Amino acid sequence: MCVEMLSGDTAKACAEVADGLGVDDFVPCLLPSGKVERIETLARDGHKVLMVGDGLNDTPALSAAHVSIAPATAADIGRNAADFVFLRESLLAVPLAVEVSRKAASLIRQNITIAIVYNAVAVPIAILGHVTPLIAAVAMSASSLLVVGNAMRLQGFATGASSAIARQDRPARAGALAQSS
């Protein structure tokens, strides 16, 4: 995963913010169209782009990215263009969102596997008549509970990850940040 900062600010201002955020790559003095062009280039190269922006000039880039996040303090139009809005002023909400989305994707894949295995085993047995309707209903309910229980593990992960990030929370300026993987 690479992180780039795309900004309309001067090179000096960008260098200070990038240094504070630990971002190595930044592009200063961009117009909104320049941010969109960079995001489209990353997308053409096969990257999935996450855009974080807080200004009016970030709105086109927020719309162009695969996923976009804006702080609650962003301009109204930026918050409306973003897929997610985070409440803290710290950019630490971004890695939390990425971690939770990765864990959710993993749980979704697990639940699909559980459903496929269940159906691959249960349906042929039921078709052959080896299961009464009552047992089939109980088995289906148990399968559903297993999938729901597995999905609920995300709630524990999100709470734990949020607590860990809250301990690290420090104010940071929310600038235009494009993250691709």
N, C-alpha and C positions, 0 to 999 in steps of 0.2 A: 504494500500500500504506500502510495506517495502522497505527500501533502504539499500543496502550493497555495500561496496567498496571492490573490488577484485583487488589485486595489487601484482606485483612482487617485490615491494620495501620492505625494512626492516620494522619490527614492529614499530620502533620508528618513521620513516618517515611517515608510514601509520597513526599512531596515531595523528601526527601533522596535516596532511591534513584532516583526518576525523573530528578532533576537529574544524578545520576552516570551514568545510562544514556543520557541525552539523549532521554528520553521526555517529550513535551509533555502527553499526556492520561493522567490516572490517576483511578481511582475508589477511594477508601479505605473502610475500615470495612464491607467486604462479607462477608456470610455465604457459605458455599459455594453456597447456592441463588441468591444474587444474581449470582455469577459465571456460573452456568449460564444464568440468565435473559439476561444480557448477550450471551453466546455465541449463544444461540438467536435473539436479536433480530438480531445481525449476520448469522447464517445466513439468516434470513427476508428480510433486505435484499439477499441475493444474494452475500454475502461468504463466502470460504473461510477458516475460522478456524484458525490455528495457536496452540495454547495451550502455554505453557511454565510448569511449576509444580513446586515441590519439597516441598510440605507435604501433610499428611493432608487439610487443608481444600481442597486443589486437586484432589483425586481426582475428584469429580463433574464438574468443569469439564474436566479432561483427557479424561474419557470423552465429554463432550458435543461437544468440538471435532472438526472434520474431521480434523485431525492434531494429535498432542500429543507433547511432548518433556519429559523430566525428567532432571535430573542424576543421576549414580550415587549421589550423597549424599542423594537424596530418600528419604522414607519408603518402606518396602517396597510398600505399597499404591499409592502414587503411581507408582513405577517400573512396577508391574504394569499400571496403567491407561494408561500412556503407550505410544504407538506406537514411540517411539525413546528410548533412554537415552544421554546423552553423558557421557564420562568426565571431562572437565575441569570445574573449578568455574566457569570463565568462561562468560559467555553468548555469547561469540563463536562457539561451536559452532552457534548458531541461524542466523546468516546463512550459515555454511558449508553447513548442511543445506538451506537454501532455495536457495542457488546450485547445489548438486549436483543437487537435485531438478529444478530448471528445465533444467539441461543434460541430465539423463537424459530428460526429457520431449521435448526437442528431438531427441535422438538416436533415441528411439522413433519419433517422427513421420518422421524421415529413413529409418529402416529399413523402416517400412511403405510409404513412397513407393518405395523401392528394390524391395521385393517386388512391389508392384503393377505397376510399370513392367516388371520382369523377366517377370512372368506375362502381362502384356498383349502383350508382344512374343514371348516364347518359346512360349507355349501354342498360339497360332494357327499358328506355323511348324511346331511338332511335329505338330499335328492334320493339317496339309496334307501331312505325310510328308517334309518337306524336311530332317529331322534324323535321323541314325541314333541308336539307343539309347545308344551310347557317347558321342557328342557331347552328347546331352541330359543324361546323367549327369555329365559333366565341367562342363557349363554350370550345372547345378543346384548342384554342389559349389562352383563359383566364386561363384555368387550367395550361398550360405550363408557362405562365407568373407568376402565383402564385407560382409555384414550383421554378422557377428561382429567383424570388424576395425573397423567403424564404432562398434559398441557399446564396444569396448575403449578408444576415445578418452576415455571417461568416467573411466577409471582415471588417466590422465595429468592430466585436469582436476582431479579430486578431490585428487590429491597436490599439485598446484601451488597450488590454492586453500587447502588445509590449511596449506601452508608459509607462504603470505602471511598467513593469519590467526594462525598461531603467532607470527609476528614482531610482531603487534599485541597479542598475548595479555596481558591484564592482569586481575587478579582483580576479579570483580564479584559482587555478591550475586544469587543466582538467586531472583527473586521471581515472583509470578504475573503472567505477561505474555501478553496476547492480541494476536495479530497477524492482521490480516485483509487480504484483497486483493479 
